[in-house]
Amino acid sequence: MTEPSRGGRPLTGPQRLQQMHFSFAAERVLSASLQIDVYSPIAAGKHTAAEIAAAAGASERGTRMLLDALAGFELLTKREGRYELSADAARYLVRGNPEYLGTFLASDRLWNAWGHLADAVREGKPTLSSSQKEVAEDFFPVLVRTLHITNSEPAQHLAARLLCPGAKRGLRVLDIGCGSGVWSIAIAKADSEARVTAFDYARVLETTRQYVERDGVGSRYEFEPGNLREAEFPERRFDLVILGNIVHGEGEASARDLFARIHRALDAGGRLAIIDMIPNEERTGPLFALLFALNMLVNTDAGGTYTLSEYRTWLTAAGFARIETLDIQSHSPAIVATKE
């Protein structure tokens, strides 16, 4: 792989294109290292390539090359032929650790879908598809465990902004597409009187229950299984509705319809909090939001990422009176829309 710069200057021309073409290697290195599991042997006291290869059931030659690449990515350190885990590897990549991310990161699901990007661009939709039921039962339970770790700190920042001094307590909260419940758990911890309705597929709610019980807020949760595209939520029932990384899976028509149903479900003064990837108005950045739009192209029929002006238009049409953004120290600000 070419170096990111030469003499402090960014790469340009063919060198930049070569680097971009070879950038797949980083994902493959990470995925292979987790599929083989080179991290657990190191955590257990194996430190040479020969020892790690034997423990992982892999060739010494291949293992050494993989370990060296991981050292280059600073997931391992190497000194005199002995490998040690970096802080991130020790925390997130060793099987059995509470914050282990390997189940999701080792999967080839996204790799396989992105391999058909050109076909998806031609067709305007995925060419490899799974049924909604298959995704809900097989993929989401794995994904939400990863997102719980990733979003825990932003969720705490959102709760602090929504529950600033003097804000209403005892909130009635609806967490739509709740996943692990990471966003509403932070609200429930910050507001000891809050009560939460967690809405998601039944299989996903099994995971939600585990997290809310672990965090000691389970007694204040109700669980409602269903499909967010079909559900009619009770009118004027809630003070806060949360859409945590949900809208990117919907197209414009579905998002507009969902916002209208949420508006009816909110009491006067109620708020809708949206957390998602938001590109700038020209759609020239941030890069993550632009790439995630392509991720929706290869995985959904209508999903994408949407600009703040698009959200404002759709939310205003649904009846929301005030729309603002909150910095939650994440890839994008949260959007908060208020019902008069």
Buried (B, 14 or more C-beta within 10 A) or exposed (E): EBEEEEEEEEBEEEBEEEBEEEEEEEBEBBBBBBBBBBBBBBBEEBBBBEBBBBBBEBEBEBBBEBBEBBBEBEBBEBEEEEBBBBEEBBBBBBEEBEBBBBBBBBBEBBEEBBBBBEEBEEEEBBBEBBEEEEBBBEBBBBBBBBBBBBBBEBBBBBBEBBBEEEEBEEBBBBBBBBBBBBBBBBBBBBBEEBBBBBBBBEBBBEBBBBBBEEBEBBEBBEBBBBEBEEBEBEEEBBBBBBBBBBBBBBBEEBBBBBBBBBBBBBEEEBBBBBBBBBBEEEEEEBEBBBEBBBBBBBBBEBBBBBBBEBBBBBBBEBBBEEBEBBEBEBBBBBBBBBBE
